[in-house]
Amino acid sequence: MNWRTKTEAKIELFSDWLFDNAKKTILIIFLLVTALGSQLPSLKIDTTTEGFLHKSDPMRVEYDIFRDQFGRDEKLMIAVKTENIFDLSFLKKLDSFHDALENELPNIKGVDSLINARNTYGIEGELIVEPLIVSLPETKGELFKLKETVISNSLYENSLYSEDFTMTTVTIDTETYSNDGLSNEPVNIEFDDGLEFDDGLEFDDGLEFDDGLEFDDGLEFDDGLEFDDGLEFDDDSLGGQRVYLTDAENDEIIAKTQSIMQRFDGDNFEIYLSGSAAIAGIFKQALMNDSVIFISLMMIVIMVVLFALFRRISGVILPLACVSLTLITTVSLMSVFSAPFTMATQIMPTFLLAVVTSASIHLLAVFYKDFSKTNDKKASLRYAMGHSGLAIIMTSITTAVGLWSFSFSGVAPVADLGVFASSGVMIGLVFTLIFLPALISITRVKTLKTNSDKEDQTLMDRSLIGISVFATGRPKLIVSVSAVLIICAAIVASQLRFSHFPLQWLPEDNFARVATEAVDENLKGSLTLEVIIDTGETNGLYNPELLRVIDDVSKNINSISTGNMFVGKVISYIDVIKETNRALNENREEYYAIPEDPDLIAQEFLLFESSGNDDLSSLVDANYSKARLTLKTPFIDSLEANIFIDNAQVYLDQKFGPLAKVTFTGIGTLMTVTFEEAIYSSAFSYVLAFSLITILMVLLIGNVKIGLISMIPNILPIIFLSTIMVVFKMPLDMFTLLIGAIALGLAVDDTVHFMHNFRRYELQYNDVDKAVRLTLLGTGRAITLTSIVLALGFLVLTFSQMNNMFDFGVLTASAILVAVLADFFLMPAIMKLIIKDKASM
């Protein structure tokens, strides 16, 4: 008696115990699930870009530091298209639109548009910084003067207006921190009000006379008062860790923005909502809507298939009870461990519904068939548990291993998928082998007659026998044809291309995608890459040499751009210094340049700060040691953007040399880094999953040679999936990268069931043909039906609003189909060729 036989005997004894203690078992399980289910309301949904990285990831840590210093770079960009932006009626409507956004939107710092754009000029040596439009033009002369002012300022081009003057932008700058995260609000508010005394330092205007900047240096205390922004650090001391703007608050901003847009949208005032924050919001809306659709459709599919298979109400209700409790428990565990529901974990409920139902089918199929002969519930349950229990355990472990391999991913949602989906599979195993038998024990079960011929064979039986005869009768032909197909598929699959373009996950007519593409085309970019220039010393940003390097980089960084990637605009603090220098020199254009004297630079910064405009606080830190360089870029494939970032990093390091340390950060950078991390993580996951599953297969079969050979059919789904992706031009992105390990885990399930029963019959009869026939007649039925459930389960994803989910569903369903064909035809053919007698087993 080997370990498999001993294990099956133990499972049979356990079945008898469950039958005798069914009610107690069910009560305990319900109490545990109810306790965990109480945590469900705490489940969070996270579709933010930074959420794709672990909180301890260096890139995310750097991004959090950036946000704390300079604010949130995820902004809502609204593009307004018209015939001519310099039209009196258009500007009037734009002004009303601007005011509505500014007054009605929650959790925003401000709204920027042509209406309030910074306009810097000088009058008799005095620096004036005021909104571009103090009052709306009323005559054509005033309108012409406004147009001249706008055109003469290069800062506005491709930022506030398109080159053909048909499009302008309205940018919504959201708060960095959540209002829910503020602590001891009255204290902060009173203290902030006190700091308004900073306005009294307009007295600094008198310092234009002061050539001796020693006192000016002392006035860096004024900069300290700018640290008013930094007083948000009080949240740490008074109320714990600060909370960044939440998904819910971002959603509220987007929803109210869309509501306002509907009021103003019309002829000659077409409004487009774009920006990374808008894209994240759309993804979340799709995630929530799709999840409800997926689960609902999957439940319907399961009920139809189960009823068609078993033709019993109990055959529908019992598996549904198992999968429902599995879902509740798994999702509750996510809430307990503060793991958010994300784009990656979105596939988990559908996956668990299909997998747990499939395991239930294997057990119930054997139970109902034996019960129809014996009419003894306890004996039939014992037989079903002994016959299928070990195989169900092994298939659950192999599926869990395939998913668990993702838990090492550097992409946080993928790692969460690996942890909780694999846990869900094992939880489903517990419910299948404990809760389901307990339910069967207390359920009244009726015997049913089957539609069979005189030989007591159904249509499915006859089909499976035919497959058996063909597979064992022509093994060399099947193996040869399979080998040719594998070689051809591998050649085609080698042309598979990597790509990660989240914008293309949205349908072509989605408003956010349309808006983003329109902004990219007309305004040369809808996203930003953020660059931090760190001099490492206080007042290091006053260095004229450093400013000249930044100016040179701003003008020439496009020299390293390739393909669809380019920099449409560079925004930095040198724009402020050049504007100020020109204004203080009678607005003469030749003075739109960087002063040579660092003391003069310091003085001009001080004057700009004293003007009442706070733009500088989002461009430099309080100590003038760090600066922010914003590169406006189009929304393109992350792989192409990543190449640009790598080249730009080398370029910037060469340009700045010892002057400053230069690093990339921001949402745009995180998006590209995430995909690169996903590629490396997936490669490791594939190797880990294949290695562990191979070991498990060898242990189950008990023969190293046959165990290794039995893995060959399980590689077929991955190879043929790659071929399908090449033929239909599907990219290998963050989501399709997941399919390989998932497909491997599911494919091995069929192989485990096949080989588990094949070995039993081969050792008993020493006849490969008979063993294959009996295996297909027994477990082959369950494999067919469970494959149908799995395939239909993943095809439910084709109802998604997102193109990436559609591709995921089609490809995974295709993998399941290929796996079934490989196990029904190729596996028997291989066994026929390599097994001659019991000794070869």
C-alpha positions in Angstrom: 0.0 0.0 0.0 1.6 3.3 -1.2 1.1 6.8 0.3 -1.7 7.6 -2.2 -3.7 4.5 -1.2 -3.2 5.3 2.5 -4.2 8.9 1.9 -7.4 7.8 0.1 -8.3 5.5 3.0 -7.8 8.3 5.5 -10.1 10.5 3.4 -12.8 7.8 3.4 -12.6 7.6 7.2 -12.8 11.4 7.4 -15.9 11.3 5.1 -17.6 9.0 7.6 -16.8 11.3 10.5 -18.2 14.3 8.6 -21.4 12.4 7.8 -21.9 11.7 11.5 -21.0 15.3 12.6 -22.5 17.2 9.7 -24.6 19.7 11.6 -21.8 20.7 14.0 -19.4 21.2 11.1 -21.8 23.4 9.2 -22.5 25.5 12.4 -18.8 26.1 13.1 -18.2 27.0 9.4 -21.1 29.5 9.4 -19.9 31.1 12.6 -16.3 31.5 11.2 -17.5 32.9 7.9 -19.9 35.3 9.6 -17.2 36.6 11.9 -14.9 37.2 8.9 -17.7 38.6 6.8 -18.2 41.4 9.3 -15.0 42.9 7.9 -16.3 43.3 4.4 -17.5 46.9 4.8 -13.9 47.9 5.4 -12.7 46.7 2.0 -11.0 49.5 0.0 -10.8 50.0 -3.7 -7.5 51.3 -5.1 -6.9 52.2 -8.8 -4.2 54.8 -8.2 -1.0 54.5 -10.1 1.2 54.6 -7.0 -1.0 51.8 -5.6 0.8 49.5 -8.2 4.0 49.7 -6.1 4.5 48.4 -2.6 4.6 51.1 0.1 8.2 50.2 0.8 9.3 50.4 -2.9 12.0 53.0 -3.2 10.2 54.6 -6.2 7.0 55.0 -4.2 8.9 56.3 -1.2 10.5 59.0 -3.4 7.1 59.8 -4.9 5.6 60.3 -1.4 8.5 62.6 -0.5 7.8 64.5 -3.8 4.1 64.8 -3.0 4.8 66.0 0.5 7.1 68.7 -0.8 5.5 69.9 -4.1 1.9 68.6 -3.9 0.0 66.1 -6.0 1.0 65.9 -9.6 -2.1 63.9 -10.6 -4.4 66.7 -11.9 -7.6 66.9 -13.9 -7.0 68.5 -17.2 -10.1 69.9 -19.1 -9.6 70.8 -22.7 -12.1 73.2 -24.3 -12.3 73.3 -28.1 -13.8 76.2 -30.0 -13.4 78.0 -33.3 -11.2 80.7 -31.8 -10.3 81.1 -28.1 -9.9 84.9 -28.6 -13.6 85.5 -28.9 -15.5 87.7 -26.5 -18.5 85.3 -26.0 -16.1 82.3 -25.6 -14.0 84.0 -23.0 -17.1 85.0 -21.1 -18.3 81.4 -21.0 -14.9 80.2 -20.1 -14.8 82.7 -17.2 -18.2 81.3 -15.9 -16.9 77.7 -16.4 -13.8 78.6 -14.4 -15.7 80.1 -11.6 -18.1 77.2 -11.4 -15.3 74.7 -11.1 -13.4 76.9 -8.5 -16.5 77.4 -6.3 -18.2 74.1 -6.6 -15.5 71.4 -6.6 -14.4 69.9 -3.2 -10.9 69.0 -2.2 -9.1 71.3 -4.7 -6.3 73.8 -4.2 -7.3 75.8 -7.2 -8.2 76.0 -10.9 -5.8 77.3 -13.6 -6.8 78.6 -17.0 -6.4 81.6 -19.3 -8.6 83.5 -16.9 -6.1 83.5 -14.0 -2.8 82.6 -15.7 0.2 84.3 -14.2 1.0 87.6 -15.9 4.3 89.1 -14.8 5.4 92.6 -15.8 7.0 95.7 -14.4 5.9 99.3 -14.0 8.5 101.9 -13.1 10.8 99.3 -11.5 7.9 97.7 -9.5 7.2 94.0 -10.0 3.6 93.2 -10.8 2.3 89.6 -10.8 -1.4 89.3 -11.4 -4.0 87.2 -13.3 -3.8 87.4 -17.1 -7.4 88.6 -17.3 -8.2 91.0 -14.4 -11.4 91.9 -16.2 -12.9 90.4 -19.3 -12.2 92.4 -22.5 -15.3 94.2 -23.8 -14.0 95.6 -27.1 -12.0 94.2 -30.0 -9.1 96.5 -29.1 -8.9 95.0 -25.6 -9.3 91.5 -27.1 -6.4 92.2 -29.5 -4.2 93.4 -26.7 -5.0 90.3 -24.7 -4.1 88.1 -27.7 -0.8 90.0 -28.1 0.1 89.5 -24.4 -0.7 85.7 -24.6 1.3 85.2 -27.8 4.3 87.1 -26.5 4.6 84.8 -23.5 6.1 81.4 -24.6 5.0 79.9 -21.3 1.4 79.8 -22.5 2.0 78.0 -25.8 0.9 74.3 -25.8 0.0 74.8 -22.2 -2.9 77.2 -22.1 -3.5 77.4 -25.9 -3.0 75.3 -28.9 -0.9 76.5 -31.9 -4.1 77.1 -34.0 -5.9 78.9 -31.1 -8.8 76.4 -31.2 -8.2 74.7 -27.9 -7.4 75.9 -24.3 -7.0 74.1 -21.1 -8.5 74.3 -17.6 -6.4 72.5 -15.0 -7.8 71.4 -11.6 -5.1 71.2 -8.9 -6.4 68.8 -6.3 -5.5 68.7 -2.6 -2.5 66.5 -1.7 -4.1 65.2 1.5 -7.5 63.8 2.4 -9.8 65.9 4.6 -10.5 62.7 6.5 -6.9 62.6 7.4 -6.7 66.0 9.1 -6.3 66.1 12.8 -7.3 68.8 15.3 -8.5 71.0 12.5 -9.4 74.0 14.7 -5.8 74.3 15.9 -4.4 74.2 12.4 -6.9 76.7 11.0 -6.2 79.3 13.8 -2.5 78.9 13.3 -2.8 79.3 9.5 -4.8 82.4 9.9 -2.0 83.9 12.0 0.4 83.2 9.2 -1.6 85.6 6.9 0.6 88.2 8.6 3.0 87.0 5.9 1.1 89.3 3.6 2.3 92.2 5.6 5.8 91.5 4.3 4.8 93.4 1.1 7.0 95.8 2.9 9.7 93.8 1.2 9.0 95.7 -2.0 11.0 98.5 -0.5 14.0 96.1 -0.6 14.4 96.8 -4.3 16.7 99.5 -3.1 18.7 97.2 -1.1 21.9 96.1 -2.8 23.2 94.6 0.4 21.6 91.2 0.4 22.9 90.2 3.8 19.7 91.4 5.3 17.9 89.8 2.4 19.4 86.4 3.5 18.0 87.0 6.8 14.6 87.4 5.3 14.8 83.8 4.4 12.6 83.7 7.5 10.0 84.9 5.1 10.6 81.7 3.2 10.0 79.9 6.4 6.6 81.5 6.5 5.9 79.9 3.2 6.4 76.8 5.2 2.8 77.4 5.9 2.2 74.6 3.4 4.5 72.4 5.3 2.4 72.9 8.4 0.3 70.0 7.1 3.0 68.1 8.9 1.0 68.9 12.0 -1.2 66.1 11.0 1.6 63.7 12.0 2.0 65.2 15.5 -1.6 65.7 16.2 -3.4 62.9 14.5 -0.9 60.3 13.3 0.2 59.6 9.7 -1.2 61.8 7.0 -3.6 60.4 4.6 -3.3 61.3 0.9 -6.3 62.2 -1.1 -8.5 59.1 -1.3 -10.0 57.3 -4.2 -13.4 58.3 -2.9 -12.5 62.0 -2.8 -11.0 61.8 -6.3 -14.2 60.2 -7.5 -16.2 63.0 -6.0 -14.1 65.6 -7.7 -14.5 63.8 -11.1 -18.3 63.3 -10.7 -18.9 66.9 -9.8 -16.5 68.1 -12.6 -18.5 66.0 -15.1 -21.8 67.5 -13.8 -20.4 71.0 -14.3 -19.1 70.1 -17.7 -22.6 68.9 -18.8 -24.0 72.4 -17.9 -21.5 74.2 -20.1 -20.8 71.8 -22.9 -22.3 72.9 -26.2 -21.7 74.2 -29.7 -18.4 76.0 -30.0 -17.6 75.0 -26.4 -16.7 71.3 -26.6 -15.3 70.0 -23.3 -12.9 67.1 -22.9 -11.9 65.6 -19.5 -8.4 64.2 -19.4 -5.4 63.8 -17.1 -4.0 61.0 -15.0 -6.5 61.5 -12.2 -9.4 61.3 -14.6 -8.0 58.1 -16.2 -7.7 56.5 -12.7 -11.3 57.5 -11.9 -12.5 55.9 -15.1 -10.6 52.7 -14.3 -12.3 52.6 -10.9 -15.7 53.1 -12.3 -15.2 50.3 -14.8 -13.7 48.1 -12.1 -16.8 48.5 -9.9 -19.3 48.0 -12.7 -17.5 45.1 -14.2 -17.1 43.2 -10.9 -20.9 43.2 -10.4 -21.5 42.1 -14.0 -18.8 39.4 -13.8 -20.1 37.8 -10.6 -23.8 38.0 -11.7 -23.1 36.4 -15.1 -20.8 33.8 -13.6 -23.5 32.8 -11.1 -26.0 32.4 -13.9 -23.5 30.3 -16.0 -22.8 28.1 -13.0 -26.4 27.5 -12.2 -27.3 26.6 -15.9 -24.3 24.3 -16.3 -24.9 22.6 -12.9 -28.6 22.0 -13.5 -27.9 20.7 -17.0 -25.3 18.4 -15.6 -27.0 17.0 -12.5 -30.7 17.9 -13.1 -31.2 18.3 -9.4 -31.8 21.4 -7.3 -29.2 20.1 -4.8 -26.7 19.9 -7.6 -27.0 23.6 -8.1 -27.4 24.9 -4.5 -24.7 22.9 -2.8 -21.8 24.0 -5.1 -23.1 27.6 -5.0 -23.1 27.5 -1.2 -19.4 26.5 -1.3 -18.3 29.1 -3.8 -20.3 31.9 -2.1 -18.7 31.2 1.3 -15.3 31.0 -0.4 -15.7 34.4 -2.0 -17.0 36.0 1.3 -14.1 34.5 3.3 -11.4 35.4 0.8 -12.5 39.0 0.2 -13.0 39.4 4.0 -9.4 38.3 4.5 -8.3 41.1 2.0 -10.1 43.6 4.2 -8.6 42.2 7.4 -5.1 42.5 6.0 -5.8 46.0 4.5 -5.3 44.7 0.9 -7.4 46.9 -1.5 -9.5 45.6 -4.4 -7.6 46.5 -7.6 -7.5 46.1 -11.3 -5.5 42.9 -10.9 -7.6 41.3 -8.1 -10.7 42.1 -10.2 -10.3 38.8 -11.9 -10.2 36.9 -8.6 -13.9 36.5 -7.8 -14.6 35.1 -11.3 -11.6 32.8 -11.1 -12.6 31.4 -7.7 -16.2 30.9 -8.7 -15.0 28.8 -11.7 -12.3 26.9 -9.8 -14.3 26.0 -6.7 -17.3 25.0 -8.8 -15.1 22.7 -10.8 -13.8 21.0 -7.7 -17.4 20.6 -6.5 -18.3 19.0 -9.8 -15.6 16.4 -9.6 -16.9 15.3 -6.2 -20.6 15.5 -6.9 -20.3 13.7 -10.3 -18.8 10.7 -8.7 -21.2 10.8 -5.7 -24.4 11.1 -7.8 -23.3 8.3 -10.2 -22.6 5.9 -7.3 -25.6 7.0 -5.3 -27.8 6.1 -8.3 -26.5 2.5 -8.0 -26.3 2.0 -4.2 -29.0 4.5 -2.9 -26.7 4.6 0.2 -25.7 8.2 0.9 -23.0 7.6 3.4 -21.4 4.8 1.3 -21.6 6.9 -1.9 -20.1 9.9 -0.2 -17.3 7.8 1.2 -16.6 6.4 -2.3 -16.6 9.9 -3.9 -14.3 11.3 -1.3 -11.9 8.3 -1.6 -12.0 8.4 -5.4 -11.7 12.1 -6.0 -10.5 13.6 -2.7 -6.8 13.2 -3.3 -7.0 14.5 -6.9 -9.0 17.5 -5.7 -6.4 18.2 -3.1 -3.5 18.0 -5.6 -5.3 20.1 -8.2 -6.1 22.8 -5.7 -2.4 22.8 -4.6 -1.1 23.1 -8.2 -3.6 25.9 -9.0 -2.7 27.7 -5.8 1.0 27.3 -6.6 0.5 28.8 -10.0 -1.2 31.8 -8.4 1.1 32.0 -5.3 4.1 32.5 -7.6 2.8 36.0 -8.2 3.1 36.9 -4.5 6.7 37.8 -5.0 5.9 40.4 -7.7 7.2 43.9 -7.3 3.8 45.1 -8.5 1.6 45.3 -5.4 -1.8 44.4 -6.9 -0.2 41.4 -8.7 1.4 40.3 -5.4 -2.0 40.7 -3.6 -3.6 38.6 -6.4 -0.9 35.9 -5.8 -1.5 35.9 -2.0 -5.3 36.1 -1.8 -6.3 34.1 -4.9 -4.0 31.2 -3.9 -5.5 31.5 -0.4 -9.0 31.5 -1.9 -8.2 28.3 -3.8 -7.1 26.6 -0.6 -10.2 28.0 1.3 -12.3 26.6 -1.5 -10.6 23.3 -1.1 -11.6 23.3 2.6 -15.2 24.1 1.8 -15.3 21.4 -1.0 -13.9 18.6 1.1 -15.6 19.6 4.5 -18.5 21.9 4.0 -19.9 20.3 0.8 -19.8 16.7 2.2 -21.5 18.0 5.4 -24.2 19.6 3.3 -24.7 16.4 1.3 -25.1 14.5 4.6 -28.1 16.5 5.7 -29.7 17.0 2.2 -32.3 14.7 0.8 -31.0 13.3 -2.5 -33.1 11.5 -5.1 -31.8 9.1 -7.7 -32.3 9.9 -11.4 -32.4 7.8 -14.5 -29.9 8.6 -17.2 -30.5 8.7 -21.0 -28.3 5.8 -22.1 -28.4 3.1 -24.8 -28.7 -0.6 -24.3 -25.1 -0.8 -23.2 -25.8 1.8 -20.5 -23.7 4.4 -22.3 -24.6 8.1 -22.7 -23.7 10.2 -25.7 -20.8 11.7 -23.7 -19.7 8.2 -22.8 -19.6 7.1 -26.5 -17.7 10.3 -27.4 -15.1 9.7 -24.7 -14.7 6.1 -25.8 -14.1 7.2 -29.4 -11.4 9.7 -28.2 -9.8 6.9 -26.2 -9.7 4.5 -29.2 -8.3 7.2 -31.5 -5.6 8.4 -29.0 -4.3 5.0 -28.1 -4.7 3.6 -31.7 -2.6 6.3 -33.4 -0.1 7.5 -30.8 2.8 8.2 -33.2 0.6 10.2 -35.5 -0.8 12.3 -32.6 2.7 12.9 -31.1 4.2 13.8 -34.5 1.4 16.2 -35.4 1.6 17.7 -31.9 5.4 18.2 -32.2 5.1 20.0 -35.5 2.3 22.2 -34.1 4.4 23.0 -31.1 7.5 24.0 -33.2 5.4 26.1 -35.5 3.6 27.8 -32.6 6.9 28.5 -30.9 8.3 30.2 -34.0 5.2 32.4 -34.3 5.2 33.0 -30.5 8.8 34.3 -30.7 7.4 37.4 -32.4 5.3 38.3 -29.4 5.8 42.0 -28.4 5.8 43.6 -25.0 3.6 46.6 -24.5 1.8 48.4 -21.7 -0.6 51.1 -22.8 -3.4 51.6 -20.2 -5.1 54.2 -22.3 -5.9 51.5 -24.9 -7.6 49.4 -22.3 -10.5 51.9 -22.7 -12.9 51.6 -25.6 -12.1 53.9 -28.6 -15.2 56.0 -27.9 -14.6 56.4 -24.1 -14.7 60.1 -23.3 -11.4 60.0 -21.3 -9.6 58.2 -24.1 -11.0 60.6 -26.7 -10.1 63.6 -24.5 -6.6 62.4 -23.8 -5.9 61.7 -27.5 -7.3 65.2 -28.4 -5.1 66.9 -25.9 -2.0 65.0 -27.0 -2.7 66.0 -30.6 -3.5 69.6 -30.0 -1.5 70.6 -26.9 1.5 68.2 -27.2 0.9 66.2 -24.1 -1.6 65.2 -21.4 0.7 63.6 -18.9 3.8 64.8 -17.0 7.2 63.3 -16.0 8.6 64.9 -12.9 12.3 65.5 -12.4 13.8 66.5 -9.0 17.0 68.6 -9.1 18.7 68.4 -5.7 21.7 70.7 -5.2 22.2 69.3 -1.7 22.8 72.8 -0.2 20.6 75.7 1.0 20.2 78.4 -1.6 21.9 76.1 -4.2 19.2 77.0 -6.7 20.6 80.6 -6.9 23.6 79.3 -8.8 23.5 80.9 -12.3 25.4 78.0 -13.8 22.8 75.6 -12.6 20.0 77.8 -14.0 21.7 77.9 -17.4 22.0 74.1 -17.4 18.2 73.9 -16.7 17.5 76.4 -19.4 19.7 74.4 -21.9 18.0 71.1 -20.9 14.5 72.7 -21.3 15.4 73.7 -24.9 17.2 70.6 -26.0 15.8 67.6 -24.1 13.8 66.6 -27.2 17.0 65.7 -28.9 16.8 62.3 -27.2 13.1 61.7 -28.0 12.2 58.9 -30.4 9.1 57.5 -32.0 5.9 58.7 -30.4 7.7 60.1 -27.3 8.5 63.7 -27.1 8.5 66.6 -24.6 5.8 69.1 -25.5 6.6 71.6 -22.7 9.1 72.0 -19.9 8.1 73.9 -16.8 10.5 75.0 -14.1 11.4 77.8 -11.7 13.7 79.4 -14.3 10.5 80.6 -16.0 9.8 82.6 -12.9 13.3 84.1 -12.7 13.4 85.0 -16.4 9.9 86.6 -16.3 10.9 88.6 -13.2 14.2 89.7 -14.7 12.4 91.0 -17.8 9.8 92.8 -15.8 12.3 94.6 -13.6 14.1 95.7 -16.8 11.3 97.7 -18.4 9.7 94.5 -19.8 12.4 94.4 -22.5 12.5 91.0 -24.3 16.3 90.8 -24.3 16.2 90.6 -20.5 14.1 87.4 -20.6 17.2 85.7 -19.5 19.0 84.4 -16.4 21.0 87.0 -14.4 24.7 86.4 -14.0 24.8 87.5 -10.3 23.5 85.0 -7.7 22.7 87.8 -5.4 20.5 89.4 -8.0 18.8 86.0 -8.5 18.1 85.7 -4.8 16.7 89.3 -4.7 14.4 88.7 -7.7 13.1 85.5 -6.1 12.3 87.5 -3.0 10.5 90.1 -4.9 8.4 87.5 -6.7 7.5 85.9 -3.4 6.5 89.3 -2.0 4.2 89.9 -4.9 1.6 87.6 -3.4 1.8 84.9 -6.0 2.5 81.4 -4.6 3.5 79.6 -7.8 7.0 79.3 -6.6 6.1 77.1 -3.7 5.2 74.3 -6.1 8.4 74.6 -8.0 11.1 74.9 -5.3 11.5 73.8 -1.7 11.6 76.3 1.2 15.4 76.2 1.4 16.0 76.6 -2.3 18.0 73.4 -2.4 15.6 71.3 -4.5 13.7 72.2 -7.7 11.0 70.5 -9.7 11.3 70.1 -13.5 8.0 69.1 -15.2 8.2 67.5 -18.6 4.8 67.5 -20.4 4.5 64.3 -22.6 1.9 62.4 -24.5 0.2 59.4 -23.1 2.0 56.6 -24.9 3.1 53.0 -24.5 5.0 52.7 -21.2 7.7 50.6 -22.8 8.5 53.5 -25.2 8.3 56.0 -22.3 10.6 53.8 -20.2 13.3 53.9 -23.0 13.0 57.7 -23.0 13.4 57.9 -19.2 16.5 55.7 -19.3 18.0 57.9 -22.0 17.0 61.1 -20.3 18.5 60.0 -17.0 21.9 59.5 -18.7 21.5 62.9 -20.6 20.6 64.8 -17.4 23.4 63.2 -15.4 25.9 64.3 -18.0 24.4 67.8 -18.2 24.2 68.5 -14.5 27.4 66.6 -13.4 28.4 67.7 -9.9 26.0 70.6 -9.8 23.0 68.6 -8.7 21.6 65.1 -8.3 18.8 64.5 -10.8 16.0 61.8 -10.3 12.8 61.0 -12.1 9.5 60.7 -10.1 5.8 61.5 -10.5 2.9 59.4 -11.8 4.1 59.2 -15.3 7.4 57.7 -14.1 5.7 55.3 -11.8 3.5 54.0 -14.7 6.6 53.1 -16.7 8.5 51.5 -13.8 5.5 49.4 -12.9 5.5 47.6 -16.3 9.2 47.0 -16.2 8.8 45.5 -12.7 5.9 43.4 -13.9 8.1 41.8 -16.7 10.8 40.8 -14.3 8.4 39.6 -11.7 6.4 37.5 -14.2 9.5 35.8 -15.5 10.4 34.7 -12.0 6.8 33.6 -11.4 6.7 31.4 -14.4 10.0 29.7 -13.5 8.8 29.2 -9.8 5.4 28.0 -10.8 6.6 25.5 -13.4 9.3 24.1 -11.0 7.0 23.7 -8.1 4.2 22.2 -10.1 6.6 19.7 -11.8 7.8 18.6 -8.4 4.2 18.1 -7.3 3.4 16.1 -10.4 6.3 13.8 -9.9 5.3 13.2 -6.3 1.7 12.5 -7.3 2.6 10.1 -10.1 5.5 8.5 -8.1 7.7 8.2 -11.2 10.2 10.8 -12.2 10.3 10.0 -15.9 6.5 9.9 -16.4 6.1 12.9 -14.1 8.4 15.1 -16.2 6.9 13.8 -19.5 3.4 14.6 -18.2 4.3 18.3 -18.0 4.8 18.5 -21.8 1.1 18.8 -22.6 0.8 21.5 -19.9 3.2 23.8 -21.8 1.0 23.7 -24.9 -1.6 26.2 -23.6 1.1 28.9 -23.0 2.8 28.3 -26.4 -0.5 28.4 -28.3 -1.7 31.5 -26.3 1.4 33.3 -27.4 0.6 32.4 -31.0 -3.0 33.6 -30.7 -1.7 36.9 -29.3 0.7 37.4 -32.2 -2.0 36.5 -34.8 -4.5 38.9 -33.3 -1.9 41.5 -32.4 -2.6 41.4 -28.7 0.2 42.9 -26.7 2.0 41.2 -23.8 1.0 43.7 -21.1 0.7 43.7 -17.3 -2.5 41.6 -17.5 -1.7 39.2 -20.3 1.5 38.5 -18.4 -0.6 36.9 -15.7 -2.2 34.4 -18.0 0.8 32.1 -18.3 1.1 31.0 -14.7 -2.7 30.9 -14.3 -3.1 28.8 -17.5 -0.3 26.5 -16.2 -2.1 26.0 -12.9 -5.4 25.3 -14.6 -4.0 23.0 -17.3 -2.2 20.9 -14.7 -5.5 20.4 -12.9 -6.8 18.3 -15.8 -3.5 16.4 -16.0 -3.6 15.6 -12.3 -7.1 14.2 -12.5 -6.2 12.2 -15.7 -2.9 10.8 -14.4 -4.3 10.1 -10.9 -7.0 7.8 -12.3 -4.9 6.4 -15.2 -2.3 5.1 -12.7 -4.9 3.4 -10.6 -6.4 1.5 -13.6 -3.0 0.8 -15.3 -1.6 -0.7 -12.1 -4.8 -2.7 -11.7 -5.1 -4.0 -15.3 -1.7 -3.6 -16.8 -3.4 -2.4 -20.0 -2.9 1.2 -21.3 -5.8 1.1 -23.7 -8.2 0.0 -20.9 -6.8 2.3 -18.4 -7.2 5.3 -20.8 -10.8 4.2 -21.6 -11.8 3.8 -18.0 -10.1 7.1 -17.0 -11.9 9.1 -19.7 -15.2 7.4 -18.9 -14.7 8.3 -15.2 -12.8 11.5 -14.7 -13.0 12.5 -18.3 -16.7 13.5 -17.9 -15.8 15.7 -14.9 -12.8 17.2 -16.8 -15.1 18.1 -19.7 -17.7 19.7 -17.6 -15.3 21.5 -15.3 -13.5 22.8 -18.4 -16.8 24.1 -19.7 -17.4 25.9 -16.4 -13.9 27.4 -16.4 -14.0 28.5 -20.0 -17.5 30.1 -19.7 -16.4 31.7 -16.4 -13.5 33.5 -18.1 -15.5 34.3 -21.2 -17.7 36.3 -18.8 -14.8 38.8 -18.8 -15.6 39.6 -22.4 -18.5 41.7 -21.2 -16.0 44.1 -19.6 -15.9 47.8 -20.5 -12.1 47.4 -20.6 -10.3 45.9 -23.6 -7.6 44.3 -21.4 -10.2 42.3 -19.5 -11.7 41.2 -22.8 -8.4 39.9 -24.0 -7.7 38.2 -20.6 -11.1 36.3 -20.8 -10.6 35.1 -24.4 -7.0 34.0 -23.9 -7.6 32.2 -20.6 -10.7 30.4 -22.0 -8.6 29.4 -25.1 -5.9 28.0 -22.7 -8.4 25.8 -21.0 -9.6 24.4 -24.3 -6.1 23.6 -25.4 -5.4 22.0 -22.1 -8.4 19.7 -22.5 -7.4 18.6 -26.0 -3.9 18.0 -24.8 -5.0 15.8 -21.9 -7.6 13.9 -24.0 -5.4 13.2 -27.0 -1.7 13.9 -26.5 -1.4 12.5 -22.9 -3.0 9.1 -23.8 -0.8 8.9 -26.9 2.4 9.6 -24.8 1.4 7.0 -22.2 0.8 4.4 -25.0 4.3 5.0 -26.3 6.3 5.0 -23.1 4.4 2.4 -21.0 4.9 -1.2 -22.0 4.1 -3.0 -18.7 3.8 -2.4 -15.0 7.6 -2.2 -14.6 7.7 1.0 -16.7 5.3 2.7 -14.3 
